[in-house]
Amino acid sequence: MTKPSHGRSTTAVHGPPARRHPDQPVVQPIYQSTTYVNAIGSDREVMYERYGNTPNQVALARKYALLEGAEAAIFLASGMAATAMAHLAVLRPGDHLIASEWIYGGTRRLFDEEFDRFGIAITYVNPALPRAWRRAVKKTTRAVFFESPTNPLMRVVDPTPVTAITKEFGLALLVDSTFASPINYRPIETGADVVITSATKYLNGHSDVTAGAVAGTQSLIDEVIRLSRVWGPALDSHSAWLLDRGMKTLAIRVERQNATGLAVAQWAANHPKVAAVHYPGLTAHVDHAIAARILSGFGGMVGLEIQGGSEGAEHFLRRLRIVTHAPSLAGVESLISEPRLTSHASLTPDQRKTLGIADGLVRLSCGIEDVDDLIDDLRHALDGL
Ligand SMILES: *Cc1c(COP(=O)(O)O)cnc(C)c1O
């Protein structure tokens, strides 16, 4: 684990401490160039955007590695590119992967539709049954993957029974902590080897850049970089610059979103038209104790079960004025979506029910608007039911 020499707000603004020279720009410029002059006769690695080694790409990766407490990091063109490359870096044909069954739909498709073609076998585990991790271990098991907090019920996976087996059997532990960001959860501190994040979400925070990142040891990141140079999912320098700008406000945004998430969850828990609230900061949440132990903040994502099932939810959504009905999350603007029609659309209502996803469930991503305005918006929409 690598400790940043400054706090996370300072690191999010400045990246690694560096000397400043007169007349140097305060903000790193965009190097809008795919290629760089190469000294004749030199055996130094060439600089090329697909290689991920341009000035904007390198500065961004260093900053993120520090925030995660990792040795190294690399940014790629989407969260899915990060998930795919990170797994391909640790898995070989014939290997077995143990994965939590509470994962992003795209990740599930990657595992089920693509990894099978590579001869990588997968066992899904219900993280609510801590002994299931150990039972899933086989001779060929190479890695374990989980996502935390999860979509849309904000379950928080306890890393303790997972690291017990990854340490005992020498397995790589990969964690997708997109919903938390390194401000709220740093998986490496709790024993993960690899952190994956969709930088499209909190890291960028403005719903205008698609990107992903992988953080871990230098040797793991070297392998992700090697693969990415061949498979080609590099993040372009212009997006890297935008992302670096977004990340300067990461800590302040997430702190606000934590406060708003808690306020909205507490308010909604007492509203008669809300059948259930899923927020790990509420003492009534099933994983509150785990969340309080491993998270630095409970986040800005809130699951709200609206009375009246899918009809009630639809009616509620139509009456919202500020909160916008759109997929994705973690931007400065509040967004809301229906898992029934988005992330969990491929399941039958019964299958969703088994997973605890009621038809009236909506997933709210709190932005940074005034909390009173957000609550007024939600109240007005609920009052119409
Ligand atoms: C959005 C998301 C992804 C995929 O990220 P993209 O940037 O859309 O490719 C992966 N995991 C989680 C938890 C996500 O929310």
The ligand as an SDF file (V2000), in Angstrom:
LIG
                    3D

 15 15  0  0  0  0  0  0  0  0999 V2000
  -20.9740    2.2470  -15.1430 C   0  0  0  0  0  0  0  0  0  0  0  0
  -20.3240    1.1150  -14.4530 C   0  0  0  0  0  0  0  0  0  0  0  0
  -19.4050    0.2970  -15.1270 C   0  0  0  0  0  0  0  0  0  0  0  0
  -19.0860    0.4770  -16.5930 C   0  0  0  0  0  0  0  0  0  0  0  0
  -18.4860    1.7170  -16.8370 O   0  0  0  0  0  0  0  0  0  0  0  0
  -18.5270    2.4290  -18.2830 P   0  0  0  0  0  0  0  0  0  0  0  0
  -17.6630    3.6380  -18.0660 O   0  0  0  0  0  0  0  0  0  0  0  0
  -19.9450    2.7450  -18.6090 O   0  0  0  0  0  0  0  0  0  0  0  0
  -17.9390    1.4750  -19.2670 O   0  0  0  0  0  0  0  0  0  0  0  0
  -18.8050   -0.7200  -14.4080 C   0  0  0  0  0  0  0  0  0  0  0  0
  -19.0900   -0.9320  -13.1120 N   0  0  0  0  0  0  0  0  0  0  0  0
  -19.9750   -0.1710  -12.4370 C   0  0  0  0  0  0  0  0  0  0  0  0
  -20.2370   -0.4540  -11.0020 C   0  0  0  0  0  0  0  0  0  0  0  0
  -20.6320    0.8730  -13.0890 C   0  0  0  0  0  0  0  0  0  0  0  0
  -21.5190    1.6160  -12.4220 O   0  0  0  0  0  0  0  0  0  0  0  0
  1  2  1  0
  2  3  1  0
  2 14  2  0
  3  4  1  0
  3 10  2  0
  4  5  1  0
  5  6  1  0
  6  7  2  0
  6  8  1  0
  6  9  1  0
 10 11  1  0
 11 12  2  0
 12 13  1  0
 12 14  1  0
 14 15  1  0
M  END
$$$$
